[in-house]
Amino acid sequence: DPEQVARGKALYHQSCFACHGADVISSSSQMPDLRYMGAKKHELFLPITLDGVLHSRGMASYSEWVSEDQAKDIHAYVTQEAHKLLAEMEASTD
């Protein structure tokens, strides 16, 4: 849904970019590039962002600042950016 992705992009750039990079492109080897998340991390996106299940690895809960619906919007944006990267990688191997 383009509207959800647009909301997610705005929210991402308010809440996530400082650590995970603008446009979901990590600028640090210390912070994961979210475009490369595996299926399990996608499955756990809400528990990671809202419940802090990766707190011990530096990813605190953002439930104080981001609602569940907003986290879903952010996830939609991150997923779109991952798909864009995959398309670019596939195009470069053709």
C-alpha positions as CSV (number, residue, x, y, z in Angstrom):
1,D,0.0,0.0,0.0
2,P,1.7,3.2,-1.2
3,E,0.1,5.3,1.6
4,Q,1.3,2.9,4.3
5,V,4.8,3.0,2.8
6,A,4.8,6.8,2.7
7,R,3.7,7.0,6.3
8,G,6.4,4.4,7.2
9,K,9.1,6.4,5.4
10,A,8.2,9.6,7.3
11,L,8.2,7.7,10.6
12,Y,11.4,5.9,9.8
13,H,13.2,9.2,9.2
14,Q,11.8,10.5,12.5
15,S,12.7,7.5,14.7
16,C,15.1,5.1,13.0
17,F,17.5,6.8,10.6
18,A,19.9,8.1,13.3
19,C,21.0,4.5,13.9
20,H,20.0,2.6,10.8
21,G,20.8,5.3,8.2
22,A,18.8,7.5,5.8
23,D,16.7,5.6,3.3
24,V,17.4,2.4,5.3
25,I,21.0,2.3,4.1
26,S,23.2,1.8,7.2
27,S,26.2,4.1,7.4
28,S,27.9,2.1,10.1
29,S,29.2,-1.4,10.4
30,Q,27.9,-1.4,13.9
31,M,24.2,-1.0,13.0
32,P,22.4,-3.5,10.9
33,D,21.3,-2.5,7.4
34,L,17.6,-3.4,7.7
35,R,17.3,-4.1,4.0
36,Y,19.2,-7.4,4.7
37,M,16.9,-8.6,7.4
38,G,16.1,-12.3,7.1
39,A,12.6,-13.9,7.3
40,K,12.9,-14.4,11.1
41,K,13.7,-10.7,11.7
42,H,10.7,-9.7,9.5
43,E,8.6,-12.1,11.5
44,L,9.8,-10.5,14.8
45,F,9.7,-6.9,13.6
46,L,7.0,-5.8,16.0
47,P,8.5,-7.6,19.1
48,I,11.9,-6.1,18.2
49,T,10.6,-2.6,17.8
50,L,7.9,-2.5,20.4
51,D,8.9,-5.1,23.0
52,G,12.6,-4.7,22.9
53,V,13.4,-8.4,22.4
54,L,16.8,-7.4,21.1
55,H,17.5,-5.0,24.0
56,S,20.6,-6.9,24.9
57,R,22.0,-6.3,21.4
58,G,21.3,-2.5,21.6
59,M,17.8,-2.3,20.1
60,A,15.6,-0.9,22.9
61,S,11.8,-0.9,22.8
62,Y,10.4,2.1,20.9
63,S,6.8,1.5,22.2
64,E,7.0,4.8,24.1
65,W,7.4,6.7,20.8
66,V,5.9,4.4,18.1
67,S,2.5,2.7,18.1
68,E,1.9,-0.8,16.7
69,D,0.3,0.7,13.6
70,Q,3.2,3.0,13.1
71,A,5.7,0.2,13.5
72,K,3.7,-1.7,10.8
73,D,4.1,1.3,8.6
74,I,7.8,1.5,9.2
75,H,8.1,-2.2,8.5
76,A,6.2,-1.7,5.2
77,Y,8.7,1.0,4.2
78,V,11.8,-1.1,5.2
79,T,10.3,-4.1,3.2
80,Q,9.9,-1.9,0.1
81,E,13.5,-0.7,0.4
82,A,14.7,-4.3,0.7
83,H,12.7,-5.2,-2.4
84,K,14.2,-2.3,-4.3
85,L,17.7,-3.4,-3.3
86,L,17.0,-7.0,-4.4
87,A,15.7,-5.7,-7.8
88,E,18.9,-3.6,-8.2
89,M,21.1,-6.6,-7.3
90,E,19.2,-8.9,-9.7
91,A,19.4,-6.3,-12.5
92,S,23.2,-5.9,-12.0
93,T,23.7,-9.7,-12.5
94,D,21.8,-9.8,-15.8
